[in-house]
Amino acid sequence: MSMRHFLSGVDTDPVERVAECGARAAITGYTEWVSTSQPAVSIGWDWSLRITAGVPRYVRDGLPRSNMMLIDPVSGRDLGDEATATCIVLWIDRQAWEASVRDHIAMRYS
């Protein structure tokens, strides 16, 4: 299935959160992708911006959200939420999604 980037955003800190001097700041956000085929499928996940060896990287956080349920090709039964989420995670982690998110964030917030 082919997916295209739809939307990404940066999370805002809750108003009640008070920054403490010297506290580590976190930049987190979300991204949503949609299928280019019918029926429409959407997959969204949270990300965080992390610095590895001095290089900023977008990293998937947690499990994805989706309107998709995978089925067993033999029995035709739903694989269930956990197995579907695991398969989606494996798919996301093999995709080169970071550049699309970075570019969209830069355009949206500049």
C-alpha positions as CSV (number, residue, x, y, z in Angstrom):
1,M,0.0,0.0,0.0
2,S,1.3,3.4,-0.9
3,M,1.0,6.2,1.7
4,R,1.6,9.9,1.4
5,H,2.3,12.5,4.1
6,F,-0.8,14.4,5.1
7,L,0.0,16.5,8.1
8,S,2.5,16.9,10.9
9,G,2.6,19.2,13.9
10,V,4.5,20.1,17.0
11,D,3.0,19.4,20.4
12,T,2.5,22.4,22.7
13,D,3.3,22.3,26.4
14,P,0.4,22.4,28.7
15,V,-0.1,25.9,30.2
16,E,0.0,24.6,33.7
17,R,3.5,23.1,33.2
18,V,6.2,25.4,34.6
19,A,9.6,25.2,33.1
20,E,12.3,24.6,35.7
21,C,15.8,26.0,35.2
22,G,18.1,23.4,33.8
23,A,15.3,21.0,33.0
24,R,15.7,19.1,29.7
25,A,13.4,20.5,27.0
26,A,11.6,18.0,24.7
27,I,10.3,18.7,21.2
28,T,7.6,16.3,20.3
29,G,4.8,16.1,17.8
30,Y,2.6,14.0,15.6
31,T,2.3,13.0,11.9
32,E,-0.5,11.6,9.8
33,W,-0.2,9.7,6.6
34,V,-3.0,8.6,4.2
35,S,-3.2,6.0,1.5
36,T,-3.2,6.9,-2.2
37,S,-5.7,4.0,-2.8
38,Q,-9.3,3.2,-1.9
39,P,-10.6,2.5,0.6
40,A,-8.7,5.3,2.4
41,V,-6.4,4.2,5.2
42,S,-4.8,6.6,7.6
43,I,-1.8,6.0,9.9
44,G,-0.7,8.4,12.6
45,W,2.0,8.4,15.2
46,D,3.8,10.5,17.7
47,W,7.5,11.5,17.3
48,S,10.2,13.2,19.3
49,L,13.2,15.1,18.1
50,R,16.4,13.6,19.5
51,I,20.0,14.5,19.2
52,T,22.3,11.5,18.4
53,A,26.0,12.3,18.0
54,G,25.2,15.9,17.5
55,V,22.6,15.3,14.8
56,P,18.9,15.9,15.3
57,R,16.6,13.0,14.3
58,Y,12.9,12.5,14.3
59,V,12.1,9.2,16.1
60,R,8.7,7.4,16.3
61,D,7.3,7.3,19.9
62,G,4.8,4.8,21.0
63,L,2.3,2.8,19.0
64,P,0.6,4.2,15.8
65,R,-3.0,5.0,15.4
66,S,-4.9,3.8,12.4
67,N,-8.3,3.0,10.9
68,M,-6.8,-0.2,9.5
69,M,-7.3,-3.8,10.8
70,L,-5.1,-6.5,9.2
71,I,-6.6,-9.9,8.5
72,D,-5.1,-13.4,8.4
73,P,-4.8,-14.4,4.7
74,V,-5.7,-18.0,5.4
75,S,-8.6,-17.7,7.9
76,G,-9.8,-14.3,6.8
77,R,-10.1,-13.3,10.5
78,D,-8.9,-10.0,12.0
79,L,-5.4,-10.2,13.4
80,G,-6.5,-8.0,16.3
81,D,-5.3,-4.6,17.5
82,E,-1.9,-5.7,18.9
83,A,-0.8,-7.7,15.9
84,T,-2.0,-5.0,13.5
85,A,-0.2,-2.3,15.5
86,T,3.0,-4.4,15.6
87,C,2.9,-4.8,11.8
88,I,2.3,-1.1,11.3
89,V,5.3,-0.3,13.6
90,L,7.5,-2.6,11.5
91,W,6.3,-0.8,8.3
92,I,6.8,2.7,9.7
93,D,10.3,1.9,11.0
94,R,11.3,0.8,7.5
95,Q,10.0,4.0,5.8
96,A,12.0,7.2,5.2
97,W,9.3,9.4,6.8
98,E,11.6,11.8,8.8
99,A,12.4,14.2,5.9
100,S,8.7,14.7,5.0
101,V,7.9,15.5,8.6
102,R,10.9,17.8,9.0
103,D,10.1,19.7,5.8
104,H,6.4,20.0,6.7
105,I,7.3,21.2,10.2
106,A,9.7,23.8,8.8
107,M,7.1,25.1,6.3
108,R,4.2,25.1,8.8
109,Y,6.0,26.9,11.7
110,S,8.3,29.3,9.9
